[in-house]
Amino acid sequence: MEVEIEYKGKIEKVKLKRLSWGQNNDCIRKATSMVKGQSQLDQVTMHELRLLASIEEAPFQKNVEELRELDFKVGDKLFNEMQKLNSLSEDDKKNLDTPSSVKNSQATE
């Protein structure tokens, strides 16, 4: 997915990809710490890591410092597009219990 942004006074494109299950889990793991024997998820860190992992091409360097320097509107737009890209649709949620290959074989019986 390509997202148009304004960066340094020019219209630029950022290419985002859908994260794999493992990539998403890796971001959660890296954003989790132990505090007094309890795991604690730093959601800001998780959001930054997920966005960085989702960016394939950008007019800026792919690191947390560069993300934090982006204009608020640009960062928010990229984050929202990444969230949409990495969310399950309502149909996907309904079909979680039964793999499509099983549904297809049941439909032909």
N, C-alpha and C positions, 0 to 999 in steps of 0.2 A: 504494500500500500504506500502511495506517495502522498505526502502532506506538504502543502505550500505554506511557507512562513516568510515573514519579513525578517531579514538578518542583515545587520550593518547597512540598512537603507536599500537593500535589494530583495526582490522576491526570489527565494531559493526553495529547493525541494529537499525534504527529508524522507528517506525510504525506511519504512518500518516493516518488521516481520512478526508473525505470530510466534510466540514462545512455545517451546515444547514443555511437556509436563515437568521434565527434569530441570530445565532452565528456570522455570517458575519456582520450583522447590529450592533450587540453589540460591535464588534471591531471598527467599524467606529464611533459609538457614543462615545466610550471611547477615541478615538484619535482626537475628535473634541472639539475645545474650542471656546469661544467667545472673539474676539479682536475688541474693538471699535465698538461693535454692529454687527459685521460680524462674521459668523462662519468660522473657519479656521481648515482644516484637516491637521494633522501632519502625513504625509505618512509614515515616518520611524516608528513611534509608531504603526500605523495601520498594517504595514507589520509584526512587531514583535508580535503584539497581535494575528494576524491571524495565524502566524506560531505556536505560543504557543498553540492556541486553536485547531490546527490541529494535534499536536503531541499527540499520545496515549501512546507510550512507547519509552523511550530513555535511553541511558547509562549515561545521565546527568540529574541534577535536572531541572524541568520544570519551569524556571523563566527567566525574561528578562536579569538579570545579567549573567546567564550561557550562554544564547544565544549570548550575546555580547562578551563573552570570547572564543567562538568557532573560530577555524581557518577560515579565510575568505572563502577558497574553500568549507569547510564543510557547513558554514552558507549559502553561495550562492547556493550550491547544494540543501540543504533542502528547501530553499525559492523557488527555481525554480520548484521543484517537488510539493510543496504545491500549487503553482500557477497553474500548469497543472491540478492537482487533483481538484481544485476549480474553474476551468474555464468551460464555456460551449463550447461544440464541435460545429462545423459548422452546423451539423444536428440539434442539440439542439436549436441553434439560429433560424434556419428556422422554427422550429416547435413551437416556443413560442406562436404564436397567437392562435393555435387551440390545445386543449388538445387531447391526444392520444385516449381517450375514444370516443370523438366526431368523430375523423377521422375514427376509427374502425367501428362505426355505420354507417357513411356515405359510407364507402367502401362496406358494405354488402347490402346497399339499391339498 
